[in-house]
Amino acid sequence: MWDYTDRVMDHFRNPRNVGVVKDPDGVGEVGSLACGDALKLTFKLDKDARISDVKFQTFGCASAIASSSALTEMVKGMTLEEAEKVTNRDIAKFLGGLPEQKMHCSVMGREALEAAIRNYRTGEKSKQILEGKVICNCFGVTEEEIERVVRENSLTTVEQVTNYCKAGGGCGGCVPSIQEVIDRVEVERKSAGAAAAARPMTFLQKIHLIEDTMAREIRPMLQRDGGDIDLVNVEGNKVIVAFRGMCAGCNVAQFTLKEVVEAKLREFVSGDIVVEDVKS
């Protein structure tokens, strides 16, 4: 049985905004019954061009229902420009987390919203526009989609990619191509980090780079195991952090502090950084 949070179970048992908006301004449909998940999202704008009503219909598991319900609650009152900035990680965070094997449900929600906005702007009514080279023929996942989930969620393995977008979960013939995407993104990420670390920085720029590295490189790794981390303070080259969730009090926390947190900050920010936690 999946370990769902109370908020996930609430949105599953009491889903908000189920149905279809009458005379919608935007309609987005993604997934397919053949793949096991399908989602339709419709929205209506008010006179100020904000989302006044939004509803969904889905065929899927508890995570699909909860993610769709959460997304509709999140985007109500937003402009389309604001709604476009909502990521699958935002949806999962709103729900208090999702099992990694169910993260594709949050990705499907984001894709449905994007399809509905595209429909509003262009009038395109097709269920899903596949842009770029299809890597996974079993689930119709493109190279662009795989690269996006890898970048947005700092994924490092094919198994994780499968959890987030199903690519690689069928015949397995696309696994080498998925690995190539992961490797390419990792090389680009390290190059960008090294270039940023080599540039002279003000103290404020350094703090921003530390925060960005924690959000992109460290936090997703910890969150996959039910943990988290907060930046408490920066004193010169000393970075003080606080572990949260499952990481707080974990018997391998000191290993994580040095071999994960400190190592990543030295790689992407500065080679002389020393990391301490609030208990040190």
Buried (B, 14 or more C-beta within 10 A) or exposed (E): EEEBBEBBEBBBEEBBBBEEBEEBBBBBBBBBEEBEBBBBBBBBBEEEEBBBBBBBBBBBBBBBBBBBBBBBBBBBBBEBEEBBEBBBBBBBBBBEBBBBBBBBBBBBBBBBBBBBBBBBEEEEEEEBEEEEEBBBEBBBBBBBBBBBBBBBBBBBEBBBBBBBBBBBBBEEEBBEBBBEBBEEBBEEBEEEBEEBBEEEBEEEEBBEBBEBBBBBBBBBBBBBEEBBBEBEEBEEBEBBBBBBBBBBEBEEBEEBBEEBBBBBBBBBBBEEBBBBBEEE
